[in-house]
Amino acid sequence: LLVVASIAMVALVYFFVFTKFNEKRDTVISENETLQADVTKLEGMVAKEDEVKADTTTKTEDINDIISVFPSETRTQNVIKTFYDMYHSEIRSVDIQTEAFNMNAVFFSGGVASDGSTSSSEEETELTAADILGTAVDEGAETVDVFTTEELIERSESFIGYQTTVNLVFTTSYEGIKKVIDYINENDDRMVISNINIAPGETGNRYNVTLGVNIYTLGGTGKDYEPPVIRGIKDGTPNIFR
């Protein structure tokens, strides 16, 4: 009976004490491994603290530069004045036949582009403001109060990108075509040529041109809209481009 009792006691100790301690030990080992991974990650972050702060400062400055060169709003009168100036002040050989505007289609809102992709990327890139804009940042452009990193994070969901599409049909000379392209590429407003079609004209050295232009603005930045000043057009003018 003593032997049986001893065996029974050993069995009880093994199954209800030793086994439980083994399970707890395995749990503690697993938790320690997880915590050690977190500690290693945090140590790496601390080691890169100065680098991360400097990189954050640089990117904050770049974002503020980008915001400063984008108009807050584009209205129909802005578009009309842009191409009115192109005709009357820059390129007199252009004879605009038709103009069509599709105003302010949202292509970016709250950190998400219209195609559903997010505005951020896990892949690190070293882009300056000039890289993103495709041109040098205009130091004389309209500016707003510079945002801190915290303010940019807070405001990012309120930024809205608008795309205005302009379709023009006009005739001009070969030199006129080059001047139109230069005028758009060098314009202070954020605009790009989306498509262009050139065909021989009916007279002389003239060409028939169909041109698509996208104009971009950024809302939600706190900038005030400034209406354009249009001079030299009398009320009742049937076609301001002629």
C-alpha positions as CSV (number, residue, x, y, z in Angstrom):
1,L,0.0,0.0,0.0
2,L,2.9,2.4,0.8
3,V,4.4,1.7,-2.6
4,V,1.1,2.3,-4.4
5,A,0.5,5.5,-2.4
6,S,4.0,6.7,-3.3
7,I,3.5,6.0,-7.0
8,A,0.1,7.8,-6.8
9,M,1.6,10.8,-5.1
10,V,4.4,11.0,-7.6
11,A,1.9,10.8,-10.5
12,L,-0.2,13.6,-8.9
13,V,2.8,15.8,-8.4
14,Y,3.9,15.2,-12.0
15,F,0.6,15.9,-13.7
16,F,-0.7,18.7,-11.5
17,V,2.5,20.4,-10.4
18,F,5.5,19.6,-12.6
19,T,3.5,19.7,-15.8
20,K,1.9,23.0,-14.9
21,F,5.3,24.5,-14.1
22,N,6.6,23.3,-17.5
23,E,3.7,25.0,-19.3
24,K,4.2,28.2,-17.4
25,R,8.0,28.0,-18.2
26,D,7.2,27.6,-21.9
27,T,4.8,30.6,-21.8
28,V,7.4,32.8,-20.1
29,I,10.1,31.8,-22.6
30,S,7.8,32.7,-25.5
31,E,6.9,36.0,-23.9
32,N,10.6,36.8,-23.3
33,E,11.4,36.1,-26.9
34,T,8.6,38.5,-28.0
35,L,9.8,41.2,-25.5
36,Q,13.4,40.7,-26.6
37,A,12.4,41.4,-30.2
38,D,10.6,44.6,-29.1
39,V,13.6,45.6,-27.0
40,T,15.9,45.1,-30.0
41,K,13.6,47.1,-32.2
42,L,13.4,50.0,-29.7
43,E,17.2,50.0,-29.3
44,G,17.6,50.3,-33.0
45,M,15.1,53.2,-33.1
46,V,16.9,55.0,-30.2
47,A,20.2,54.5,-32.1
48,K,18.7,56.2,-35.1
49,E,16.9,58.9,-33.2
50,D,19.0,61.8,-34.5
51,E,18.9,60.5,-38.1
52,V,15.1,60.1,-37.9
53,K,14.6,63.6,-36.5
54,A,16.8,65.1,-39.2
55,D,14.9,63.2,-41.9
56,T,11.6,64.2,-40.5
57,T,12.6,67.9,-40.5
58,T,13.8,67.7,-44.1
59,K,10.6,66.0,-45.3
60,T,8.5,68.5,-43.3
61,E,10.3,71.4,-45.1
62,D,9.8,69.7,-48.5
63,I,6.1,69.3,-47.9
64,N,5.8,72.9,-46.9
65,D,7.6,73.9,-50.1
66,I,5.2,71.8,-52.1
67,I,2.1,73.3,-50.4
68,S,3.5,76.9,-51.0
69,V,3.6,76.5,-54.8
70,F,0.1,75.0,-55.3
71,P,-2.8,77.4,-55.7
72,S,-5.6,76.8,-53.2
73,E,-8.4,77.0,-55.8
74,T,-8.8,77.3,-59.6
75,R,-12.0,78.8,-61.0
76,T,-13.2,79.2,-64.5
77,Q,-12.0,82.8,-64.7
78,N,-8.5,81.6,-63.7
79,V,-8.4,79.2,-66.6
80,I,-9.7,81.8,-69.0
81,K,-7.1,84.3,-68.0
82,T,-4.3,81.8,-68.3
83,F,-5.0,81.2,-71.9
84,Y,-6.1,84.8,-72.6
85,D,-2.7,85.8,-71.4
86,M,-1.1,83.1,-73.6
87,Y,-2.8,84.6,-76.7
88,H,-2.6,88.3,-76.0
89,S,0.7,88.7,-74.2
90,E,2.8,85.8,-75.3
91,I,1.9,84.1,-78.5
92,R,0.0,86.2,-81.0
93,S,0.2,83.6,-83.7
94,V,-2.2,81.4,-81.9
95,D,-5.8,81.5,-83.1
96,I,-8.0,79.6,-80.5
97,Q,-11.1,78.1,-82.1
98,T,-12.7,76.3,-79.1
99,E,-12.2,75.9,-75.4
100,A,-13.7,73.4,-73.0
101,F,-13.2,73.2,-69.2
102,N,-13.8,70.3,-66.8
103,M,-13.4,72.0,-63.5
104,N,-12.0,70.7,-60.2
105,A,-12.3,66.9,-60.4
106,V,-11.1,65.4,-57.1
107,F,-8.1,63.1,-57.6
108,F,-6.7,63.1,-54.1
109,S,-8.6,63.3,-50.8
110,G,-7.7,62.5,-47.2
111,G,-4.5,60.7,-48.1
112,V,-6.1,58.5,-50.8
113,A,-5.8,59.0,-54.6
114,S,-8.9,58.6,-56.8
115,D,-7.6,55.2,-58.0
116,G,-7.8,53.9,-54.4
117,S,-4.0,53.9,-53.8
118,T,-2.7,55.5,-50.7
119,S,-0.4,58.6,-50.9
120,S,2.3,57.0,-48.9
121,S,4.7,54.1,-49.7
122,E,6.6,51.6,-47.6
123,E,9.5,52.0,-50.0
124,E,11.7,54.9,-48.8
125,T,12.5,57.5,-51.4
126,E,14.7,60.6,-51.3
127,L,12.6,63.1,-53.1
128,T,12.9,66.9,-52.8
129,A,10.1,69.3,-53.5
130,A,11.6,70.0,-56.9
131,D,11.6,66.3,-57.8
132,I,7.9,66.0,-57.0
133,L,6.9,69.2,-58.8
134,G,9.2,68.5,-61.8
135,T,10.5,72.0,-61.7
136,A,12.3,74.3,-59.4
137,V,10.3,75.6,-56.4
138,D,9.3,79.2,-57.0
139,E,10.6,81.2,-54.0
140,G,8.3,84.1,-54.9
141,A,5.2,81.9,-54.9
142,E,2.3,82.6,-52.5
143,T,3.0,81.2,-49.1
144,V,1.1,80.2,-46.0
145,D,2.3,79.8,-42.4
146,V,4.8,77.0,-42.3
147,F,3.3,73.8,-40.8
148,T,5.0,71.8,-38.1
149,T,5.3,68.1,-38.5
150,E,2.5,67.6,-35.9
151,E,0.2,70.1,-37.8
152,L,0.9,68.3,-41.1
153,I,-0.1,65.0,-39.7
154,E,-3.2,66.5,-38.2
155,R,-4.1,68.4,-41.4
156,S,-3.2,65.6,-43.9
157,E,-6.7,64.2,-43.9
158,S,-8.2,67.6,-44.9
159,F,-5.9,68.1,-48.0
160,I,-7.8,67.7,-51.3
161,G,-6.2,67.7,-54.7
162,Y,-8.2,69.0,-57.6
163,Q,-7.5,68.5,-61.3
164,T,-9.0,70.8,-63.9
165,T,-8.9,69.6,-67.5
166,V,-8.7,72.1,-70.4
167,N,-9.2,71.1,-74.0
168,L,-8.2,73.6,-76.6
169,V,-8.4,73.6,-80.4
170,F,-6.4,76.2,-82.2
171,T,-4.3,77.0,-85.2
172,T,-0.7,78.4,-85.1
173,S,2.7,78.2,-86.7
174,Y,5.4,75.7,-86.0
175,E,7.1,78.3,-83.8
176,G,3.8,79.0,-82.1
177,I,3.5,75.3,-81.1
178,K,6.8,75.4,-79.4
179,K,5.9,78.6,-77.6
180,V,2.6,77.1,-76.4
181,I,4.5,74.1,-75.0
182,D,7.0,76.3,-73.3
183,Y,4.3,78.6,-71.9
184,I,2.5,75.7,-70.2
185,N,5.7,74.0,-68.9
186,E,7.1,77.2,-67.5
187,N,3.8,78.6,-66.1
188,D,3.8,79.5,-62.4
189,D,0.6,77.5,-61.9
190,R,0.8,73.7,-61.6
191,M,-0.1,72.5,-65.1
192,V,1.0,69.8,-67.5
193,I,0.2,68.8,-71.1
194,S,-1.9,65.6,-71.0
195,N,-2.2,65.2,-74.8
196,I,-1.4,67.0,-78.0
197,N,-2.4,66.3,-81.6
198,I,-0.9,68.3,-84.5
199,A,-2.1,68.2,-88.1
200,P,-1.3,70.3,-91.2
201,G,-3.5,73.3,-91.7
202,E,-5.4,74.4,-94.7
203,T,-3.3,77.6,-95.4
204,G,0.4,78.5,-95.4
205,N,2.6,77.2,-92.6
206,R,-0.3,76.9,-90.1
207,Y,-1.1,73.8,-88.1
208,N,-4.3,72.5,-86.5
209,V,-3.6,71.7,-82.9
210,T,-5.8,69.9,-80.3
211,L,-4.3,70.3,-76.9
212,G,-5.2,68.8,-73.5
213,V,-3.9,70.5,-70.3
214,N,-4.3,69.4,-66.7
215,I,-4.2,72.1,-64.0
216,Y,-3.7,71.1,-60.4
217,T,-4.6,72.8,-57.1
218,L,-4.5,71.8,-53.5
219,G,-7.3,72.7,-51.1
220,G,-7.4,72.5,-47.3
221,T,-4.1,74.3,-46.8
222,G,-5.5,77.5,-45.3
223,K,-4.6,79.6,-48.3
224,D,-7.1,82.3,-49.4
225,Y,-8.4,82.4,-52.9
226,E,-7.3,85.4,-54.9
227,P,-9.4,86.2,-57.9
228,P,-7.4,87.1,-61.1
229,V,-7.3,90.6,-62.5
230,I,-8.5,90.6,-66.1
231,R,-8.0,93.8,-68.0
232,G,-8.8,94.9,-71.5
233,I,-12.0,92.9,-72.1
234,K,-15.2,94.8,-72.7
235,D,-18.6,93.5,-71.7
236,G,-20.3,91.7,-74.6
237,T,-17.0,90.6,-76.3
238,P,-18.1,87.5,-78.3
239,N,-14.7,85.8,-78.3
240,I,-12.0,87.0,-76.0
241,F,-9.4,84.8,-77.8
242,R,-9.7,86.6,-81.1
